[in-house]
Amino acid sequence: MKYILGAIGFASALIVAALSLGPQRAAATPKYSQDTGKPCGFCHTTPPKLNDQGKAFQANGHQL
C-alpha cells in the first residue's frame, strides 16, 4: 500500500511538472506599441490575432 501511494504521488508530480513546463502561448507585448508609437490595434484585430499590418510587421523582423 505504501508503494502505491508513493507511485501516485510521483505520477501526480510528473503531471504537474509536464503541465507547468510544457509549451506556453506567446503573448503580445505593449513594448512594441511603445517602440513604434502605434496602438495595439495597429497590428491586432482581436489579440492575439494579427491583421495584415501585424503580419507584415512580423515578417519584417518587427520593424516598421
PDBQT receptor file of N, H, CA, C and O in Angstrom, charges set to zero:
ATOM      1  N   MET A   1       0.838  -1.200   0.000  1.00  0.00    +0.000 N 
ATOM      2  CA  MET A   1       0.000   0.000   0.000  1.00  0.00    +0.000 C 
ATOM      3  C   MET A   1       0.874   1.252   0.000  1.00  0.00    +0.000 C 
ATOM      4  O   MET A   1       0.580   2.225  -0.694  1.00  0.00    +0.000 OA
ATOM      5  N   LYS A   2       1.950   1.217   0.783  1.00  0.00    +0.000 N 
ATOM      6  H   LYS A   2       2.189   0.427   1.346  1.00  0.00    +0.000 HD
ATOM      7  CA  LYS A   2       2.850   2.364   0.891  1.00  0.00    +0.000 C 
ATOM      8  C   LYS A   2       3.461   2.709  -0.469  1.00  0.00    +0.000 C 
ATOM      9  O   LYS A   2       3.622   3.883  -0.800  1.00  0.00    +0.000 OA
ATOM     10  N   TYR A   3       3.800   1.682  -1.255  1.00  0.00    +0.000 N 
ATOM     11  H   TYR A   3       3.670   0.728  -0.985  1.00  0.00    +0.000 HD
ATOM     12  CA  TYR A   3       4.417   1.917  -2.559  1.00  0.00    +0.000 C 
ATOM     13  C   TYR A   3       3.410   2.452  -3.568  1.00  0.00    +0.000 C 
ATOM     14  O   TYR A   3       3.763   3.245  -4.442  1.00  0.00    +0.000 OA
ATOM     15  N   ILE A   4       2.160   2.020  -3.449  1.00  0.00    +0.000 N 
ATOM     16  H   ILE A   4       1.874   1.376  -2.739  1.00  0.00    +0.000 HD
ATOM     17  CA  ILE A   4       1.120   2.503  -4.360  1.00  0.00    +0.000 C 
ATOM     18  C   ILE A   4       0.887   3.991  -4.133  1.00  0.00    +0.000 C 
ATOM     19  O   ILE A   4       0.795   4.754  -5.095  1.00  0.00    +0.000 OA
ATOM     20  N   LEU A   5       0.790   4.411  -2.880  1.00  0.00    +0.000 N 
ATOM     21  H   LEU A   5       0.864   3.791  -2.099  1.00  0.00    +0.000 HD
ATOM     22  CA  LEU A   5       0.589   5.834  -2.585  1.00  0.00    +0.000 C 
ATOM     23  C   LEU A   5       1.795   6.641  -3.035  1.00  0.00    +0.000 C 
ATOM     24  O   LEU A   5       1.638   7.753  -3.539  1.00  0.00    +0.000 OA
ATOM     25  N   GLY A   6       2.991   6.104  -2.865  1.00  0.00    +0.000 N 
ATOM     26  H   GLY A   6       3.119   5.200  -2.457  1.00  0.00    +0.000 HD
ATOM     27  CA  GLY A   6       4.194   6.795  -3.334  1.00  0.00    +0.000 C 
ATOM     28  C   GLY A   6       4.201   6.945  -4.840  1.00  0.00    +0.000 C 
ATOM     29  O   GLY A   6       4.596   7.990  -5.357  1.00  0.00    +0.000 OA
ATOM     30  N   ALA A   7       3.769   5.914  -5.554  1.00  0.00    +0.000 N 
ATOM     31  H   ALA A   7       3.448   5.065  -5.134  1.00  0.00    +0.000 HD
ATOM     32  CA  ALA A   7       3.713   5.957  -7.011  1.00  0.00    +0.000 C 
ATOM     33  C   ALA A   7       2.683   6.972  -7.485  1.00  0.00    +0.000 C 
ATOM     34  O   ALA A   7       2.911   7.682  -8.465  1.00  0.00    +0.000 OA
ATOM     35  N   ILE A   8       1.552   7.042  -6.792  1.00  0.00    +0.000 N 
ATOM     36  H   ILE A   8       1.367   6.465  -5.996  1.00  0.00    +0.000 HD
ATOM     37  CA  ILE A   8       0.513   8.016  -7.156  1.00  0.00    +0.000 C 
ATOM     38  C   ILE A   8       1.034   9.430  -6.945  1.00  0.00    +0.000 C 
ATOM     39  O   ILE A   8       0.807  10.303  -7.783  1.00  0.00    +0.000 OA
ATOM     40  N   GLY A   9       1.724   9.666  -5.845  1.00  0.00    +0.000 N 
ATOM     41  H   GLY A   9       1.908   8.957  -5.164  1.00  0.00    +0.000 HD
ATOM     42  CA  GLY A   9       2.287  10.990  -5.595  1.00  0.00    +0.000 C 
ATOM     43  C   GLY A   9       3.328  11.366  -6.636  1.00  0.00    +0.000 C 
ATOM     44  O   GLY A   9       3.373  12.509  -7.092  1.00  0.00    +0.000 OA
ATOM     45  N   PHE A  10       4.171  10.398  -7.013  1.00  0.00    +0.000 N 
ATOM     46  H   PHE A  10       4.134   9.470  -6.642  1.00  0.00    +0.000 HD
ATOM     47  CA  PHE A  10       5.194  10.642  -8.018  1.00  0.00    +0.000 C 
ATOM     48  C   PHE A  10       4.556  10.939  -9.374  1.00  0.00    +0.000 C 
ATOM     49  O   PHE A  10       4.976  11.861 -10.073  1.00  0.00    +0.000 OA
ATOM     50  N   ALA A  11       3.541  10.156  -9.744  1.00  0.00    +0.000 N 
ATOM     51  H   ALA A  11       3.200   9.407  -9.176  1.00  0.00    +0.000 HD
ATOM     52  CA  ALA A  11       2.837  10.378 -11.009  1.00  0.00    +0.000 C 
ATOM     53  C   ALA A  11       2.167  11.744 -11.020  1.00  0.00    +0.000 C 
ATOM     54  O   ALA A  11       2.193  12.437 -12.037  1.00  0.00    +0.000 OA
ATOM     55  N   SER A  12       1.577  12.133  -9.919  1.00  0.00    +0.000 N 
ATOM     56  H   SER A  12       1.556  11.570  -9.093  1.00  0.00    +0.000 HD
ATOM     57  CA  SER A  12       0.938  13.458  -9.824  1.00  0.00    +0.000 C 
ATOM     58  C   SER A  12       1.964  14.560 -10.001  1.00  0.00    +0.000 C 
ATOM     59  O   SER A  12       1.704  15.551 -10.682  1.00  0.00    +0.000 OA
ATOM     60  N   ALA A  13       3.132  14.392  -9.390  1.00  0.00    +0.000 N 
ATOM     61  H   ALA A  13       3.343  13.587  -8.836  1.00  0.00    +0.000 HD
ATOM     62  CA  ALA A  13       4.188  15.395  -9.518  1.00  0.00    +0.000 C 
ATOM     63  C   ALA A  13       4.662  15.496 -10.962  1.00  0.00    +0.000 C 
ATOM     64  O   ALA A  13       4.933  16.595 -11.446  1.00  0.00    +0.000 OA
ATOM     65  N   LEU A  14       4.765  14.374 -11.652  1.00  0.00    +0.000 N 
ATOM     66  H   LEU A  14       4.544  13.482 -11.258  1.00  0.00    +0.000 HD
ATOM     67  CA  LEU A  14       5.172  14.394 -13.063  1.00  0.00    +0.000 C 
ATOM     68  C   LEU A  14       4.141  15.116 -13.932  1.00  0.00    +0.000 C 
ATOM     69  O   LEU A  14       4.503  15.876 -14.830  1.00  0.00    +0.000 OA
ATOM     70  N   ILE A  15       2.869  14.878 -13.663  1.00  0.00    +0.000 N 
ATOM     71  H   ILE A  15       2.575  14.261 -12.934  1.00  0.00    +0.000 HD
ATOM     72  CA  ILE A  15       1.812  15.539 -14.440  1.00  0.00    +0.000 C 
ATOM     73  C   ILE A  15       1.855  17.046 -14.216  1.00  0.00    +0.000 C 
ATOM     74  O   ILE A  15       1.749  17.815 -15.172  1.00  0.00    +0.000 OA
ATOM     75  N   VAL A  16       2.007  17.470 -12.989  1.00  0.00    +0.000 N 
ATOM     76  H   VAL A  16       2.094  16.846 -12.212  1.00  0.00    +0.000 HD
ATOM     77  CA  VAL A  16       2.075  18.906 -12.684  1.00  0.00    +0.000 C 
ATOM     78  C   VAL A  16       3.301  19.519 -13.362  1.00  0.00    +0.000 C 
ATOM     79  O   VAL A  16       3.207  20.605 -13.933  1.00  0.00    +0.000 OA
ATOM     80  N   ALA A  17       4.433  18.847 -13.309  1.00  0.00    +0.000 N 
ATOM     81  H   ALA A  17       4.509  17.965 -12.845  1.00  0.00    +0.000 HD
ATOM     82  CA  ALA A  17       5.645  19.366 -13.944  1.00  0.00    +0.000 C 
ATOM     83  C   ALA A  17       5.460  19.460 -15.456  1.00  0.00    +0.000 C 
ATOM     84  O   ALA A  17       5.859  20.453 -16.065  1.00  0.00    +0.000 OA
ATOM     85  N   ALA A  18       4.861  18.440 -16.067  1.00  0.00    +0.000 N 
ATOM     86  H   ALA A  18       4.537  17.634 -15.572  1.00  0.00    +0.000 HD
ATOM     87  CA  ALA A  18       4.654  18.455 -17.509  1.00  0.00    +0.000 C 
ATOM     88  C   ALA A  18       3.736  19.600 -17.925  1.00  0.00    +0.000 C 
ATOM     89  O   ALA A  18       3.982  20.255 -18.938  1.00  0.00    +0.000 OA
ATOM     90  N   LEU A  19       2.697  19.842 -17.161  1.00  0.00    +0.000 N 
ATOM     91  H   LEU A  19       2.497  19.310 -16.339  1.00  0.00    +0.000 HD
ATOM     92  CA  LEU A  19       1.779  20.935 -17.497  1.00  0.00    +0.000 C 
ATOM     93  C   LEU A  19       2.417  22.296 -17.271  1.00  0.00    +0.000 C 
ATOM     94  O   LEU A  19       2.125  23.244 -17.999  1.00  0.00    +0.000 OA
ATOM     95  N   SER A  20       3.272  22.404 -16.284  1.00  0.00    +0.000 N 
ATOM     96  H   SER A  20       3.510  21.634 -15.692  1.00  0.00    +0.000 HD
ATOM     97  CA  SER A  20       3.915  23.671 -15.966  1.00  0.00    +0.000 C 
ATOM     98  C   SER A  20       5.029  24.014 -16.943  1.00  0.00    +0.000 C 
ATOM     99  O   SER A  20       5.246  25.182 -17.268  1.00  0.00    +0.000 OA
ATOM    100  N   LEU A  21       5.729  22.995 -17.407  1.00  0.00    +0.000 N 
ATOM    101  H   LEU A  21       5.553  22.047 -17.143  1.00  0.00    +0.000 HD
ATOM    102  CA  LEU A  21       6.898  23.223 -18.250  1.00  0.00    +0.000 C 
ATOM    103  C   LEU A  21       6.612  23.028 -19.727  1.00  0.00    +0.000 C 
ATOM    104  O   LEU A  21       7.512  23.177 -20.554  1.00  0.00    +0.000 OA
ATOM    105  N   GLY A  22       5.394  22.702 -20.069  1.00  0.00    +0.000 N 
ATOM    106  H   GLY A  22       4.663  22.581 -19.397  1.00  0.00    +0.000 HD
ATOM    107  CA  GLY A  22       5.028  22.472 -21.459  1.00  0.00    +0.000 C 
ATOM    108  C   GLY A  22       5.034  23.765 -22.251  1.00  0.00    +0.000 C 
ATOM    109  O   GLY A  22       5.338  24.828 -21.710  1.00  0.00    +0.000 OA
ATOM    110  N   PRO A  23       4.702  23.679 -23.527  1.00  0.00    +0.000 N 
ATOM    111  CA  PRO A  23       4.680  24.873 -24.376  1.00  0.00    +0.000 C 
ATOM    112  C   PRO A  23       3.762  25.950 -23.814  1.00  0.00    +0.000 C 
ATOM    113  O   PRO A  23       2.670  25.654 -23.328  1.00  0.00    +0.000 OA
ATOM    114  N   GLN A  24       4.193  27.155 -23.880  1.00  0.00    +0.000 N 
ATOM    115  H   GLN A  24       5.080  27.395 -24.274  1.00  0.00    +0.000 HD
ATOM    116  CA  GLN A  24       3.415  28.293 -23.402  1.00  0.00    +0.000 C 
ATOM    117  C   GLN A  24       2.955  29.112 -24.605  1.00  0.00    +0.000 C 
ATOM    118  O   GLN A  24       3.646  29.180 -25.621  1.00  0.00    +0.000 OA
ATOM    119  N   ARG A  25       1.822  29.712 -24.486  1.00  0.00    +0.000 N 
ATOM    120  H   ARG A  25       1.260  29.657 -23.660  1.00  0.00    +0.000 HD
ATOM    121  CA  ARG A  25       1.323  30.602 -25.537  1.00  0.00    +0.000 C 
ATOM    122  C   ARG A  25       2.119  31.878 -25.561  1.00  0.00    +0.000 C 
ATOM    123  O   ARG A  25       2.478  32.414 -24.513  1.00  0.00    +0.000 OA
ATOM    124  N   ALA A  26       2.393  32.362 -26.733  1.00  0.00    +0.000 N 
ATOM    125  H   ALA A  26       2.101  31.927 -27.585  1.00  0.00    +0.000 HD
ATOM    126  CA  ALA A  26       3.057  33.651 -26.863  1.00  0.00    +0.000 C 
ATOM    127  C   ALA A  26       2.062  34.750 -26.523  1.00  0.00    +0.000 C 
ATOM    128  O   ALA A  26       0.859  34.601 -26.736  1.00  0.00    +0.000 OA
ATOM    129  N   ALA A  27       2.562  35.829 -26.006  1.00  0.00    +0.000 N 
ATOM    130  H   ALA A  27       3.540  35.950 -25.833  1.00  0.00    +0.000 HD
ATOM    131  CA  ALA A  27       1.697  36.943 -25.644  1.00  0.00    +0.000 C 
ATOM    132  C   ALA A  27       2.210  38.219 -26.284  1.00  0.00    +0.000 C 
ATOM    133  O   ALA A  27       3.415  38.459 -26.345  1.00  0.00    +0.000 OA
ATOM    134  N   ALA A  28       1.290  39.023 -26.753  1.00  0.00    +0.000 N 
ATOM    135  H   ALA A  28       0.311  38.827 -26.703  1.00  0.00    +0.000 HD
ATOM    136  CA  ALA A  28       1.674  40.316 -27.293  1.00  0.00    +0.000 C 
ATOM    137  C   ALA A  28       2.208  41.175 -26.162  1.00  0.00    +0.000 C 
ATOM    138  O   ALA A  28       1.869  40.978 -24.995  1.00  0.00    +0.000 OA
ATOM    139  N   THR A  29       3.039  42.117 -26.524  1.00  0.00    +0.000 N 
ATOM    140  H   THR A  29       3.315  42.276 -27.472  1.00  0.00    +0.000 HD
ATOM    141  CA  THR A  29       3.628  42.968 -25.507  1.00  0.00    +0.000 C 
ATOM    142  C   THR A  29       3.403  44.442 -25.832  1.00  0.00    +0.000 C 
ATOM    143  O   THR A  29       3.509  44.835 -26.994  1.00  0.00    +0.000 OA
ATOM    144  N   PRO A  30       3.099  45.252 -24.844  1.00  0.00    +0.000 N 
ATOM    145  CA  PRO A  30       2.927  46.682 -25.078  1.00  0.00    +0.000 C 
ATOM    146  C   PRO A  30       4.237  47.355 -25.481  1.00  0.00    +0.000 C 
ATOM    147  O   PRO A  30       4.229  48.506 -25.918  1.00  0.00    +0.000 OA
ATOM    148  N   LYS A  31       5.364  46.650 -25.338  1.00  0.00    +0.000 N 
ATOM    149  H   LYS A  31       5.370  45.715 -24.983  1.00  0.00    +0.000 HD
ATOM    150  CA  LYS A  31       6.671  47.221 -25.694  1.00  0.00    +0.000 C 
ATOM    151  C   LYS A  31       6.710  47.620 -27.167  1.00  0.00    +0.000 C 
ATOM    152  O   LYS A  31       7.272  48.658 -27.517  1.00  0.00    +0.000 OA
ATOM    153  N   TYR A  32       6.109  46.793 -28.035  1.00  0.00    +0.000 N 
ATOM    154  H   TYR A  32       5.653  45.950 -27.751  1.00  0.00    +0.000 HD
ATOM    155  CA  TYR A  32       6.085  47.138 -29.459  1.00  0.00    +0.000 C 
ATOM    156  C   TYR A  32       5.318  48.440 -29.666  1.00  0.00    +0.000 C 
ATOM    157  O   TYR A  32       5.712  49.274 -30.481  1.00  0.00    +0.000 OA
ATOM    158  N   SER A  33       4.239  48.610 -28.939  1.00  0.00    +0.000 N 
ATOM    159  H   SER A  33       3.919  47.932 -28.277  1.00  0.00    +0.000 HD
ATOM    160  CA  SER A  33       3.459  49.835 -29.048  1.00  0.00    +0.000 C 
ATOM    161  C   SER A  33       4.280  51.046 -28.599  1.00  0.00    +0.000 C 
ATOM    162  O   SER A  33       4.242  52.104 -29.226  1.00  0.00    +0.000 OA
ATOM    163  N   GLN A  34       5.016  50.873 -27.513  1.00  0.00    +0.000 N 
ATOM    164  H   GLN A  34       5.047  50.014 -27.003  1.00  0.00    +0.000 HD
ATOM    165  CA  GLN A  34       5.869  51.964 -27.018  1.00  0.00    +0.000 C 
ATOM    166  C   GLN A  34       6.983  52.275 -28.015  1.00  0.00    +0.000 C 
ATOM    167  O   GLN A  34       7.285  53.441 -28.267  1.00  0.00    +0.000 OA
ATOM    168  N   ASP A  35       7.594  51.232 -28.582  1.00  0.00    +0.000 N 
ATOM    169  H   ASP A  35       7.349  50.285 -28.377  1.00  0.00    +0.000 HD
ATOM    170  CA  ASP A  35       8.716  51.428 -29.506  1.00  0.00    +0.000 C 
ATOM    171  C   ASP A  35       8.293  52.052 -30.826  1.00  0.00    +0.000 C 
ATOM    172  O   ASP A  35       9.026  52.862 -31.393  1.00  0.00    +0.000 OA
ATOM    173  N   THR A  36       7.111  51.680 -31.322  1.00  0.00    +0.000 N 
ATOM    174  H   THR A  36       6.516  51.021 -30.862  1.00  0.00    +0.000 HD
ATOM    175  CA  THR A  36       6.680  52.152 -32.638  1.00  0.00    +0.000 C 
ATOM    176  C   THR A  36       5.801  53.391 -32.581  1.00  0.00    +0.000 C 
ATOM    177  O   THR A  36       5.650  54.095 -33.579  1.00  0.00    +0.000 OA
ATOM    178  N   GLY A  37       5.219  53.659 -31.410  1.00  0.00    +0.000 N 
ATOM    179  H   GLY A  37       5.341  53.087 -30.600  1.00  0.00    +0.000 HD
ATOM    180  CA  GLY A  37       4.292  54.780 -31.303  1.00  0.00    +0.000 C 
ATOM    181  C   GLY A  37       2.920  54.454 -31.865  1.00  0.00    +0.000 C 
ATOM    182  O   GLY A  37       2.073  55.338 -31.990  1.00  0.00    +0.000 OA
ATOM    183  N   LYS A  38       2.695  53.196 -32.205  1.00  0.00    +0.000 N 
ATOM    184  H   LYS A  38       3.383  52.477 -32.104  1.00  0.00    +0.000 HD
ATOM    185  CA  LYS A  38       1.407  52.764 -32.762  1.00  0.00    +0.000 C 
ATOM    186  C   LYS A  38       0.585  52.076 -31.670  1.00  0.00    +0.000 C 
ATOM    187  O   LYS A  38       1.154  51.442 -30.782  1.00  0.00    +0.000 OA
ATOM    188  N   PRO A  39      -0.735  52.192 -31.722  1.00  0.00    +0.000 N 
ATOM    189  CA  PRO A  39      -1.571  51.472 -30.745  1.00  0.00    +0.000 C 
ATOM    190  C   PRO A  39      -1.573  49.980 -31.055  1.00  0.00    +0.000 C 
ATOM    191  O   PRO A  39      -1.227  49.573 -32.165  1.00  0.00    +0.000 OA
ATOM    192  N   CYS A  40      -1.958  49.173 -30.087  1.00  0.00    +0.000 N 
ATOM    193  H   CYS A  40      -2.238  49.504 -29.186  1.00  0.00    +0.000 HD
ATOM    194  CA  CYS A  40      -2.007  47.715 -30.267  1.00  0.00    +0.000 C 
ATOM    195  C   CYS A  40      -2.901  47.338 -31.448  1.00  0.00    +0.000 C 
ATOM    196  O   CYS A  40      -2.615  46.381 -32.168  1.00  0.00    +0.000 OA
ATOM    197  N   GLY A  41      -3.982  48.094 -31.645  1.00  0.00    +0.000 N 
ATOM    198  H   GLY A  41      -4.214  48.871 -31.060  1.00  0.00    +0.000 HD
ATOM    199  CA  GLY A  41      -4.908  47.829 -32.732  1.00  0.00    +0.000 C 
ATOM    200  C   GLY A  41      -4.317  48.044 -34.107  1.00  0.00    +0.000 C 
ATOM    201  O   GLY A  41      -4.939  47.668 -35.100  1.00  0.00    +0.000 OA
ATOM    202  N   PHE A  42      -3.145  48.632 -34.200  1.00  0.00    +0.000 N 
ATOM    203  H   PHE A  42      -2.640  48.938 -33.393  1.00  0.00    +0.000 HD
ATOM    204  CA  PHE A  42      -2.470  48.796 -35.485  1.00  0.00    +0.000 C 
ATOM    205  C   PHE A  42      -2.118  47.428 -36.070  1.00  0.00    +0.000 C 
ATOM    206  O   PHE A  42      -2.218  47.226 -37.280  1.00  0.00    +0.000 OA
ATOM    207  N   CYS A  43      -1.706  46.490 -35.214  1.00  0.00    +0.000 N 
ATOM    208  H   CYS A  43      -1.625  46.654 -34.231  1.00  0.00    +0.000 HD
ATOM    209  CA  CYS A  43      -1.292  45.155 -35.657  1.00  0.00    +0.000 C 
ATOM    210  C   CYS A  43      -2.297  44.059 -35.320  1.00  0.00    +0.000 C 
ATOM    211  O   CYS A  43      -2.289  42.998 -35.945  1.00  0.00    +0.000 OA
ATOM    212  N   HIS A  44      -3.165  44.306 -34.333  1.00  0.00    +0.000 N 
ATOM    213  H   HIS A  44      -3.172  45.167 -33.826  1.00  0.00    +0.000 HD
ATOM    214  CA  HIS A  44      -4.073  43.266 -33.859  1.00  0.00    +0.000 C 
ATOM    215  C   HIS A  44      -5.523  43.649 -34.106  1.00  0.00    +0.000 C 
ATOM    216  O   HIS A  44      -5.924  44.799 -33.929  1.00  0.00    +0.000 OA
ATOM    217  N   THR A  45      -6.308  42.641 -34.524  1.00  0.00    +0.000 N 
ATOM    218  H   THR A  45      -5.983  41.706 -34.667  1.00  0.00    +0.000 HD
ATOM    219  CA  THR A  45      -7.746  42.844 -34.611  1.00  0.00    +0.000 C 
ATOM    220  C   THR A  45      -8.355  42.458 -33.273  1.00  0.00    +0.000 C 
ATOM    221  O   THR A  45      -8.927  43.299 -32.579  1.00  0.00    +0.000 OA
ATOM    222  N   THR A  46      -8.234  41.205 -32.915  1.00  0.00    +0.000 N 
ATOM    223  H   THR A  46      -7.770  40.521 -33.479  1.00  0.00    +0.000 HD
ATOM    224  CA  THR A  46      -8.649  40.707 -31.610  1.00  0.00    +0.000 C 
ATOM    225  C   THR A  46      -7.455  39.955 -31.056  1.00  0.00    +0.000 C 
ATOM    226  O   THR A  46      -7.236  38.804 -31.433  1.00  0.00    +0.000 OA
ATOM    227  N   PRO A  47      -6.682  40.559 -30.182  1.00  0.00    +0.000 N 
ATOM    228  CA  PRO A  47      -5.466  39.896 -29.707  1.00  0.00    +0.000 C 
ATOM    229  C   PRO A  47      -5.763  38.492 -29.223  1.00  0.00    +0.000 C 
ATOM    230  O   PRO A  47      -6.767  38.276 -28.544  1.00  0.00    +0.000 OA
ATOM    231  N   PRO A  48      -4.919  37.536 -29.554  1.00  0.00    +0.000 N 
ATOM    232  CA  PRO A  48      -3.591  37.677 -30.147  1.00  0.00    +0.000 C 
ATOM    233  C   PRO A  48      -3.563  37.542 -31.662  1.00  0.00    +0.000 C 
ATOM    234  O   PRO A  48      -2.504  37.261 -32.224  1.00  0.00    +0.000 OA
ATOM    235  N   LYS A  49      -4.678  37.731 -32.335  1.00  0.00    +0.000 N 
ATOM    236  H   LYS A  49      -5.538  37.960 -31.879  1.00  0.00    +0.000 HD
ATOM    237  CA  LYS A  49      -4.689  37.601 -33.794  1.00  0.00    +0.000 C 
ATOM    238  C   LYS A  49      -4.105  38.834 -34.459  1.00  0.00    +0.000 C 
ATOM    239  O   LYS A  49      -4.399  39.967 -34.078  1.00  0.00    +0.000 OA
ATOM    240  N   LEU A  50      -3.258  38.587 -35.474  1.00  0.00    +0.000 N 
ATOM    241  H   LEU A  50      -3.019  37.667 -35.784  1.00  0.00    +0.000 HD
ATOM    242  CA  LEU A  50      -2.651  39.689 -36.220  1.00  0.00    +0.000 C 
ATOM    243  C   LEU A  50      -3.501  40.028 -37.435  1.00  0.00    +0.000 C 
ATOM    244  O   LEU A  50      -4.080  39.146 -38.068  1.00  0.00    +0.000 OA
ATOM    245  N   ASN A  51      -3.569  41.314 -37.751  1.00  0.00    +0.000 N 
ATOM    246  H   ASN A  51      -3.098  42.031 -37.237  1.00  0.00    +0.000 HD
ATOM    247  CA  ASN A  51      -4.188  41.735 -39.001  1.00  0.00    +0.000 C 
ATOM    248  C   ASN A  51      -3.083  41.775 -40.066  1.00  0.00    +0.000 C 
ATOM    249  O   ASN A  51      -1.956  41.362 -39.794  1.00  0.00    +0.000 OA
ATOM    250  N   ASP A  52      -3.389  42.264 -41.266  1.00  0.00    +0.000 N 
ATOM    251  H   ASP A  52      -4.305  42.599 -41.487  1.00  0.00    +0.000 HD
ATOM    252  CA  ASP A  52      -2.394  42.293 -42.338  1.00  0.00    +0.000 C 
ATOM    253  C   ASP A  52      -1.179  43.148 -41.971  1.00  0.00    +0.000 C 
ATOM    254  O   ASP A  52      -0.048  42.788 -42.296  1.00  0.00    +0.000 OA
ATOM    255  N   GLN A  53      -1.406  44.277 -41.295  1.00  0.00    +0.000 N 
ATOM    256  H   GLN A  53      -2.325  44.570 -41.031  1.00  0.00    +0.000 HD
ATOM    257  CA  GLN A  53      -0.287  45.134 -40.884  1.00  0.00    +0.000 C 
ATOM    258  C   GLN A  53       0.592  44.413 -39.859  1.00  0.00    +0.000 C 
ATOM    259  O   GLN A  53       1.816  44.533 -39.900  1.00  0.00    +0.000 OA
ATOM    260  N   GLY A  54      -0.017  43.680 -38.957  1.00  0.00    +0.000 N 
ATOM    261  H   GLY A  54      -1.012  43.583 -38.924  1.00  0.00    +0.000 HD
ATOM    262  CA  GLY A  54       0.721  42.924 -37.961  1.00  0.00    +0.000 C 
ATOM    263  C   GLY A  54       1.546  41.818 -38.580  1.00  0.00    +0.000 C 
ATOM    264  O   GLY A  54       2.680  41.575 -38.167  1.00  0.00    +0.000 OA
ATOM    265  N   LYS A  55       0.979  41.143 -39.574  1.00  0.00    +0.000 N 
ATOM    266  H   LYS A  55       0.058  41.340 -39.909  1.00  0.00    +0.000 HD
ATOM    267  CA  LYS A  55       1.720  40.087 -40.275  1.00  0.00    +0.000 C 
ATOM    268  C   LYS A  55       2.910  40.667 -41.035  1.00  0.00    +0.000 C 
ATOM    269  O   LYS A  55       3.981  40.061 -41.068  1.00  0.00    +0.000 OA
ATOM    270  N   ALA A  56       2.727  41.832 -41.642  1.00  0.00    +0.000 N 
ATOM    271  H   ALA A  56       1.857  42.324 -41.615  1.00  0.00    +0.000 HD
ATOM    272  CA  ALA A  56       3.832  42.490 -42.345  1.00  0.00    +0.000 C 
ATOM    273  C   ALA A  56       4.911  42.924 -41.359  1.00  0.00    +0.000 C 
ATOM    274  O   ALA A  56       6.102  42.787 -41.638  1.00  0.00    +0.000 OA
ATOM    275  N   PHE A  57       4.498  43.447 -40.210  1.00  0.00    +0.000 N 
ATOM    276  H   PHE A  57       3.530  43.558 -39.983  1.00  0.00    +0.000 HD
ATOM    277  CA  PHE A  57       5.436  43.861 -39.158  1.00  0.00    +0.000 C 
ATOM    278  C   PHE A  57       6.244  42.650 -38.677  1.00  0.00    +0.000 C 
ATOM    279  O   PHE A  57       7.456  42.751 -38.489  1.00  0.00    +0.000 OA
ATOM    280  N   GLN A  58       5.590  41.532 -38.481  1.00  0.00    +0.000 N 
ATOM    281  H   GLN A  58       4.605  41.450 -38.633  1.00  0.00    +0.000 HD
ATOM    282  CA  GLN A  58       6.262  40.303 -38.040  1.00  0.00    +0.000 C 
ATOM    283  C   GLN A  58       7.233  39.807 -39.118  1.00  0.00    +0.000 C 
ATOM    284  O   GLN A  58       8.365  39.433 -38.811  1.00  0.00    +0.000 OA
ATOM    285  N   ALA A  59       6.793  39.805 -40.368  1.00  0.00    +0.000 N 
ATOM    286  H   ALA A  59       5.874  40.110 -40.618  1.00  0.00    +0.000 HD
ATOM    287  CA  ALA A  59       7.635  39.325 -41.469  1.00  0.00    +0.000 C 
ATOM    288  C   ALA A  59       8.857  40.224 -41.681  1.00  0.00    +0.000 C 
ATOM    289  O   ALA A  59       9.874  39.773 -42.207  1.00  0.00    +0.000 OA
ATOM    290  N   ASN A  60       8.759  41.479 -41.277  1.00  0.00    +0.000 N 
ATOM    291  H   ASN A  60       7.933  41.845 -40.850  1.00  0.00    +0.000 HD
ATOM    292  CA  ASN A  60       9.852  42.444 -41.453  1.00  0.00    +0.000 C 
ATOM    293  C   ASN A  60      10.762  42.501 -40.228  1.00  0.00    +0.000 C 
ATOM    294  O   ASN A  60      11.473  43.485 -40.026  1.00  0.00    +0.000 OA
ATOM    295  N   GLY A  61      10.742  41.464 -39.424  1.00  0.00    +0.000 N 
ATOM    296  H   GLY A  61      10.164  40.665 -39.588  1.00  0.00    +0.000 HD
ATOM    297  CA  GLY A  61      11.620  41.432 -38.249  1.00  0.00    +0.000 C 
ATOM    298  C   GLY A  61      11.189  42.394 -37.163  1.00  0.00    +0.000 C 
ATOM    299  O   GLY A  61      12.029  42.928 -36.438  1.00  0.00    +0.000 OA
ATOM    300  N   HIS A  62       9.872  42.626 -37.038  1.00  0.00    +0.000 N 
ATOM    301  H   HIS A  62       9.190  42.192 -37.627  1.00  0.00    +0.000 HD
ATOM    302  CA  HIS A  62       9.315  43.539 -36.035  1.00  0.00    +0.000 C 
ATOM    303  C   HIS A  62       9.842  44.966 -36.188  1.00  0.00    +0.000 C 
ATOM    304  O   HIS A  62      10.153  45.646 -35.210  1.00  0.00    +0.000 OA
ATOM    305  N   GLN A  63       9.930  45.386 -37.428  1.00  0.00    +0.000 N 
ATOM    306  H   GLN A  63       9.677  44.833 -38.223  1.00  0.00    +0.000 HD
ATOM    307  CA  GLN A  63      10.300  46.766 -37.731  1.00  0.00    +0.000 C 
ATOM    308  C   GLN A  63       9.283  47.330 -38.717  1.00  0.00    +0.000 C 
ATOM    309  O   GLN A  63       8.801  46.619 -39.599  1.00  0.00    +0.000 OA
ATOM    310  N   LEU A  64       8.968  48.589 -38.565  1.00  0.00    +0.000 N 
ATOM    311  H   LEU A  64       9.360  49.166 -37.849  1.00  0.00    +0.000 HD
ATOM    312  CA  LEU A  64       8.003  49.222 -39.481  1.00  0.00    +0.000 C 
ATOM    313  C   LEU A  64       8.668  49.562 -40.797  1.00  0.00    +0.000 C 
ATOM    314  O   LEU A  64       8.020  50.100 -41.695  1.00  0.00    +0.000 OA
TER     315      LEU A  64
